């Protein structure tokens, strides 16, 4: 006797009388995954704004002003390299674009204090002539940190910078000059202040208004008013190296999510020392290794759905874990990179998995807190949470537990915050200028046509290259003609 195959009884079949598929739920919170995905999409819509020609021109005007200012700083005492290469990052230091502690930074809020924020890494010294792995003096420092002796540089460099060094005399009578991050930051702030004072004595039509200049620890924060926009620039004095540090060589031996997507040469093209010290380090001498240029390259290999989840999670934790300042968005970025190494690319590329990624990032962060362990992505033997007290990590872990219990509500709060910031920006724009903003070099005549072309070009660069490495080569004697490099493309 033949028996028919039980096709009609299969789960999910669309036959008469079959039950509709159950919604996918998050086991911990009971939230609908579909609802979480929609909330993340709504957050992304409000967080990532489109720039019209007017805003693009304002961005260009602010950038032009900052680079002109740095050209004048170089001319003050010739300390900065004449041909310098800056790294311009979208997002301020408070957004975790570089690994710098947030404890000493004043609190700025988007909408209230600024509309757009950038981080600009400005090399005070460059060491670009070495092909072999760079060996740093880490004898006095915690992992991921180093002192920098000017013995690596020529006599002219030592002469120019020795007033920004701490001096160590050896038994044999030799004197060693160690480049001091705090003294360099003091010099940089004083030099910028002098230049801005001179600029403001001879204001030009269309020149941005300097609304605020503050030294936040070793960072100089400048807020510019340009037309109806306020731009925050966090300017960070750094030491720039070509090549790769010897302490991170073992990382290159491992398998990574970016293998086959970008070349190793792109990833290891250079690194920085940024002015930040370890928990027990000596602030006057200790610098922190930064792989900001590499991170820009790696970001190109991360799916849009994971980036959306990361941005939403970052918005939640910045508010929730702000006191005491133990967790920064950079820790979350490191966890995301580790997740990319751990999970299959086919899973991370799923467009409708943003909710799963958000919940996973929260789980990862809570796991790191409970275990007081967050390895640096490039130097895994460096635990970035090692210095925290048990009381602090458990306090933050409990706060994250409340997020994990009701992620939908915390997403709605993040959405309301970003919408409120956008409303403040729109209100300022309505009260501000609605006419075209000429660049600082414009005399207000018929020179707006080139600015229009620049605005369109800049808008195209911003929209087509989110988060990419934007380097600018400037001749201090002709700051009106910057040369852009986005990754390896020149403009």
N, C-alpha and C positions, 0 to 999 in steps of 0.2 A: 504494500500500500504506500503510495506517495504522500509525503507531507509537505505542505507549502512552507516556504521560509517565512519566519515571523517578521516581515518587513514593517508592518504597521505598528508593531509594539516597540520599535526602536525609540530611544530617548531623543527628543528634539524633532520627531517626525511631525509633519504638518497635516496628518490625517484628521478626519472628523473626530471630534471629542478629545483630541490631544490637548494637554495642558500647555499654556504658554511657557517659554523658557524663564526660569527664575533669574532675577537680577543678580549680578555678581556683587557680593558683599565683602567688605573688609572684616575679617574675623574679629579683630581686636575692638574696633569701634562700632561695627554694625553699619558703617556708612556705605552708601551705594557707590561703587567704583565709577559708574557713569556720571554721577553727580560730581564727584571729586574731579573727574576729567574736565567737566564743563566749568567748574570753578577755576581750575588752573588756566584754562583757555581764556576765561574772562579776565583773570589777573594779568595774563600775558598781553591781552589787547590793550589794557590801560597802562601797563608798565612800559611797553615798547611803542613809543609814539612816532608817527610819521613827521618828517620835517619838510615844511614848504620852503620855497625859495628864500623867503625873508629870514627864517630861522637858520637856513644853511649859510646865508651871508653873514649873519650875526656870529655863527660859529667860526667862520673864516676870519672875521674882524678880530675876535678875541684871540684866536691862535696867532694871528699876525702881530698883535700887540705883545703877547707873551714872548714870542721869538725875537722881536725887536728889542724888548727889554733885556733878554739874555745876551744878545749881541752887545749891548751897551755894558752889561756886567763884565763881559770878557775884556772889553777895552779899558775898564777901570784900572786893573793891575796886571792884566795878562795872565791871570792864574788859570782860567778855564782854557781848554784846548781851542786853538783857532778854528780848526775844522772839526766840529763836534757832531756827534750822532745821538740824537735823543730818541727815547722810546715813549711814544704817546699811547696811553691806554684809556679806553672808555670806562668810566667809573672812577670814583675817588678812592683814596686809601681806605676809608671807612667801609667800602664795599668789598674789601678783601682781594683787590687786584694784585697786591704785593703782600709779602709776609712781613708786616710791621705791626708791632703791638699798638693797640688802640687806647691804652690807659692814659697817655698824655695828650690825647687829641680832644680838642673842644668838640662839643656835639653840634653838628650842623644837620638841618633837616631839609629834604627836598620839598619845594613848595614854599616853605617859610623862609629859608636862607638862600636857596639857589634852585635853578631849573635843570641844569645839566652839570655833570661833574666829570673831571678828567684827572688822570695821574700822569705826570711828566717826569721821567727819569733823566736827570741831567748829569752826565759824567764829569766829575771834577778831575779825575785822572783816567787815562786809558792805557791798557797794556794789550796791544793788538798785534804784536810782532812775534808771537810764539806759536808753534804748531804742536808742541808736545803738551801732555797734560799739565795743568797749572798746579804747582804745589804751594800751598799757603802755610803760613806760620800758625798752627793750631795748638801749639804747646800750652798756651795760657788760657785757652778758650774751651767752652762746651762744644759739642758736636754742632755742625751747621754754622759755626762762628769762627772768626779769625781776627788776628791782629794783622796790620799791613805795614811792613817796613818799607821806607822809601829807598832802601838799598837796591830795590828792583829797578829804580829809575835813575836817570842821569843827574849830574850835578846841578844843571839848570833847574830841573824840576824840584830838587831838594831845596835849592835856594829860594824858589818862589813860594814853597808851601811850608817851610820849616816853622813859621809862626802858627801854623794850624796842626802842629804835631806835639806829642808828648815825647820827652827826651829821656833816653835810658843810657847811662854811662856804664861801660863794661870794665872789668878789672884790668884788661889789657890797654885801657886808655881810649879805646874806640867809642864813638858816640853813635847811637842808633836813633833815628827819628821814626816814630810810629804815627802814622796818619790818624788823626783823632776825629771821629764822627761828630762829636759835640762841638769841637772847635771849627770844623768845616761848616757845620750848620749855622753856627753863630756868624762866621764870616759871610756866608751866603745870604743870610737874612739882612745883615747890615748893608751888604752891597746892593741887594734888591731894593732896600729902603732908600738908599742914596739915589739910585737910578730913577725910581718912581717919583721921588721928590723933584728931580731935575725935569722929568717928563711933564709933570703937572705944572711946572712954572711956565711952560710954553705949550699950552693945550692946542691941539689941532681939531678942526671940524671932523666930527664923526669918531673921535677917539673914545675908547671905552672909559667909563667912570670906574675908578678903583674904589669899590665899596668897602673892602676889608683886606687887610694884610696882617696875618698872624703867624707867629712861630709856634707850631704845635710839636713840642719835643724837638725832633731833628727834621721836621717837615715844615715847609713854608706854604701856607694856604692863602691863596689870593682869590677873592670873589670880584668879578668884573660885571658891571652893568653895561650891556650892549643893546641899544634899542629897547625892546621889551623883554629881553632875556637876561638872566643872571647866570654866569658861568663860574663854577668852582674849579680852580686848578690847584691840585696838591703837587707841589714841586719838590722832588726828592733828590738831593745830591748823592751820587753813587760813584763807585769805581767800576769801570767797564773792562771786561776781559774777553778776548777771543779764545775759542777752545773750550775745554771742559776741565773741571777741578778733579784732581787725582782722588779726592775723598769720595767722589760719586762714580768712579770708574766701574765698580761692580754692578751698578744699576744698569749699565749698558749691556751687560752679559745676560740679563733676564729677558723673557718674552713679554711683550707689551701690546696693548690694544692697537697702537698706532703702527705696528709692524706691517709693512707693505702698503700703507696708505700715504705716509710721507717718509722721506729719506732720513737716515740717521744724521746726515750732514745738516739738515734743516733743524733738527731737534737740538743738536749740540753746537750750534754756531757761536754761542757765547753765554756768559753769565755775568752777574753783578755782585758787588758787595753793597748792601744797603745799610744806612745808619741805624742799626738796632742791635741791642746786646741781649745776651741770655739772662736768665733770672738772677744768677749769681755773678754775672760777668761785670767787667769794669767798663762803665759807660764811656769813659774818655778814650778807650782804646779799641773796643770790640765792635766788629762789623758782622753782619749776618749775610750768609750766602743767599742769593735770590736767583731763581730760574725763570724770571718773568718772560724773557724772550722765548724760552722753550715752551712755556705754558700757552703762549699765544698760538704756537704751532699746533700743540696737542688739541687745543680747543676746536680746531678745524675738523677733527676726527670724532667729535662728540655729537650724537644725534640731537635734533631739535627738541624732541620730546623730553629727553633727559635734561637738556639745558633749561627748558621751561619749568620742569620740576625743581631743578636746582635754584632758579631765580625765585620761585614761590617759597621754597623752604628757607632761603636766605632772608627773604622779607619777614618771615615769621620769627626766625631766631634772633635777628638783629633787635627786634623790639623785646622779645621775651627774655633773652639772656644778656641784656645790656648791663645789668648790675648783679654781682660784681663782674667786671670785664675779664672773663676767663676764656670764653670761646669767641673766636672771630670768624667772619665769613671765610677766611683763608683756610681754617680747619675743615670747613664743609667742602671747600673746593678740593682739598687733598683727599677727602673721603670719596668724592665723586670720581677722581682719577683712579683711586684704588678699585672702586667698583667696576670701572671700565676694564681694568686688567682682569678682574675676577669673573665677570659675567660674559656669556657669549655675545658677540656683536649682533647676531640675529635676534636675540632677545632685546637688547638695548635699542635696536632700530625700529621697534614696533611703535607706530605713530599714536596708537590709542592706549599706551601704557604709562602715560605721565603720572597717573594716580599711583600706580604700583611703584614707580621710581620715587615719588615724593615720600610715600610711606617707608620705603627702603632706606632713604637718606635719613629720615628721622630715627629709624631703628639703628642705623649705623652710628649716628651721632650719640644716641643713648648708650649703645654698647661701648663706644670709646670712653664716654664719661664714667660709666660704672667700673670699667677696667683701668681707667686713668692711662689710656694708651692711644695715641694718635701718631703713627709714624709719618715722618716727612716722606713725600712721594719719591723724591730723588735721592734722599739719604735715609733709607728706612731705619737705620740704627739710631736715628735721632727721634726721640719721643717728644712731641711738641706739648704734651700735657703733663710731663713728668713733675714739673714744679708745683702743680696745683695741690691744695690741701684736700683731704678726704671730705671735709665739710663742704667745700665749694663744689666739688664734682657731684656730690649727692644732691645738693640743692638744685643744680642745673638739671640733673637727671630726673628729679621729681617734676620740675617744670615741663620738661619734654614729655613726661608721662601724661601730663594733662593734654598736651597737643595730640599725642597718639590716641588718646581716648575720644577726642572729638576734632579730627582734622578739618572737617567741613566748616565748623564755626571759626577756627583760626584762619582758614583761607578767606572766609567772608570778611573778617576783621582786616586782613592784609589788603583785600580789594578796596575796602572803604578808606584805608589809609592812603593808597595810591590815587584813588579818585579825588580825595580831599586835596592832595598835593597838586594834582592836575587842575583842580578848580582854582586854587590859589595862583597858579601860573597863568591861567586864562584871565583871571581878574586883573593881574598885573599887566598883561598884554593889552587888555581893553583900556586901561588907564594910561598906558605908555604910548610910544610913538607908533604910528601906522605907516610912516613913510620909509622909503629905502634908506638904509644906513650905509654911507660911504665908508671905505676902509680908512685907516689912519693916514695913509699916504694921499688920500683923495683931497682935492682942493674944492670939491663941491661942484665942479663944472660938469663937462660932458664925459667924465672918466668913469662913469658907472657901468658902461658897457663891458669893459674887461672884468669888473667886479661881478657882473651878472654871469659871465662865463665861469669865473672862479667859483661862484656860488653853486652853479649847476654841477661843475666838476666835483666840488666838495660834497654836495648832496649825494652824488653818485657813489663817491668813495665811502661815505658813511653808511649808505643803505646796502651797498653790495659787499662790504667788507667788515661786518660787525665783529668786533673783538680782535681784529687782526693787528699785527705789528705795523705801526705807522712810524717810520723813521723820517726825520727831516734833516737835510744837510744844509747848513747855513754859512754863508760868507759874512762875517760881521761888518765888512765894508759895503755890503749890498744886501741888506736884510729884506729887500722888496722882492727878491727872487729865490724863495726857498725851493728846494728840490725834494719831492716826496718819494719815499720808498715804502710800498705796502708789501710786506714779506719780501719777495725778490723782484717785484715789479717797480720800475722807476717811472715817475710822472713829472 
